[in-house]
Amino acid sequence: MSPNAVLTLLTFSATIVGARLYVNHELASTQPKEELTTEMRNYISTIENQVAELQKENKTLRAIAQSAEGITLPDELITFVEKDIGLTFKSPPQVFPANEDFIREAAGQRYLSAFNEAGMQMRAYAFEKLGIIPPSQQFIGQLIIAETVGSRGYYDVTAGEILLAEDFDTGSVHDQASAVRLLAIALLDQHAPLPKILTDDMFHAREAIHRGRASMLQQRFYSINARSIGFVSQRDNTEAVETFKALCGYVQALTTFPNTEGKSFAEILYQKDQAALAEALIHPPQSTKDIYLNTPPAEWSKAQEPPAPTAETPLTTSLGALTVHAFLKQVMPEKQISAIIKTYSSDTLTIETSGDQGETTTIKWSINWPDQNSAEAFLVAAKEILSAQDNGAKASLTETGVTLTFVEKPN
């Protein structure tokens, strides 16, 4: 086994153990104190002390980060965003200058706030073993790079603040356009905050319509300025483009989906029924398939919340049509993928552990295809992808579709 494989396995094993301990801690914390063992009491006490220390450090870092004077954005930008979206800020937008490290941290928190660190580590491992991403890709790090490379700022969802690059120029049309987009994201987050429990598919569908609407507004701002002061060229950022192209296909798909399909989806809704779009921003679609197919709101799929994690099944989620599309794109032409996506029904990704210490890990991704031809086409593609990885993962036809399985056993 290569050093990278050993490191990955050790990291994942630690994550699984951490997840099991976390679940055990949550279960134990609901029990009467007299039922707890001395070992469990000591463990809980240690964890609580660590959490308290981390919270203290976080407050200190936040205070340092905000010690800089806030940035005052022109009132007309805020008014422009509120008027176009049809909502008003519940509290004034908080805007601060930030260095690249803080902006990258904010990008990471976008995903951690939805799935937590253990959840993201488990996803990274599962995606790698099932061929959704190539081996040794540093999934979380690539997401952060994709979100921030060439960025003029970022919305920090955990703090509810807009962070702008230290050299941000409030007089620049380009920087103003970036601020408009971030203001739109912040405004929508105030009125429709991220749900506490959601699947990957629900997360990406929500992000798509929110960020797609924000991109619409950014483009409109550019168009208005082009009419008033002449043609406004887009900022050249060749280095950022090349960096983005070097990232794995799945990361590219996740991070461009809101600004492509999400934006197109929002535009079509806007043209057909502005009231429906306004409602969709508060109650977003729950399926990326509905965004791909531009499904009318009355026909949107209703997703089921994932079950609470347990020590035996620390992760259960639905990856959705977005992930299925990105997976197939590795070996299949776009025209064929578009046809198959129309027949996709649903999917479930699970990670299960067994053994006293969770020594055996089983990853399953079951994709339901009511159409037999689509199921067989997906199976052929999956086998080609898994064959190239050659890590022992299998793909098989089932009564409801196709299941990809990977089992990690102790040596």
KAHU-V728897 format. One line per field, one symbol per residue. ss: DSSP state (~ for helix, > for strand, _ for the rest). phi: phi as a letter, one per 20 degrees, with the letter a starting at -180 (. if undefined). burial: + if it has 9 or more other ideal C-beta (glycine too) atoms within 8 Angstrom, else -. A space follows every 50 residues. Layout:
ss=???
phi=???
burial=???
This chain:
ss=__~~~~~~~~~~~~~~~~~~~~~~~~~~~___~~~__~~~~~~~~~~~~~ ~~~~~~~~~~~~~~~_________~~~~~~~~~~~________>>>>>_~ ~~~~~~~~~~~~~~~~~~~~~~~~~~~~~_________~~~~~~~~~~__ __>>>>____>>>>>_______~~~~~~~~~~~~~~~~~~~________~ ~~~~~~~~~~~~~~~~~~~~~~~~~~~~~________~~~~~~~~___~~ ~~~~~~~~~~~~~~~~~~~~~~_~~~~~~~~~_____~~~~~____~~~_ ______________>>>__~~~~~~~~~_____~~~~~~~~__>>>>>>> >>>>_____>>>>>>>>>>__~~~~~~~~~~~~~~~~~~____>>>>___ >>>>>>>>___
phi=.fgfffffffffgffffffffffffffffeeggfeeffffffffffffff fffffffffffffffeffffeeeggffffgffffenccffbgfeccfbff fffffffffgeffecmfffffffgfffffenfcffldlgfffgffffdfm ferbeeffdmceddgfegdfeefffffffgffffffffffebffffcaeg fffffffffffffffgfffffffffffecogdffffbfffffffffffgf fgffeegfedfffffffffffeaffffgfffecffdcffffgelffgfdf fdeefffffcfecfbbbdenfgfgffffffccfgfffgffgfegdabbdc cccbngdmfddcdccddecfeffffffffffffffffffldnfccbecfd rccdcccddff
burial=----++-++-+++-+++++++++++--+-------+---++-++--+--- -----------+--+-----+-+---++-+++--+-+-+---++++++-- -+++-+++++++--+--++++++++++++++++---+-++-+++++++++ +++++++--++++++--+-+--++++++++++++++++++++-+---+++ ++++++++++++++++++++++--++-----+-------++-++--++++ +++++-+++-++++++++++-----++++++--+++++++++--+-+--+ +-+--+--+-+-++++++++++++++++++-+---++--++-++--++++ +++----++++++++++++----++++++-++++++--+---+-+----- ++++++++---
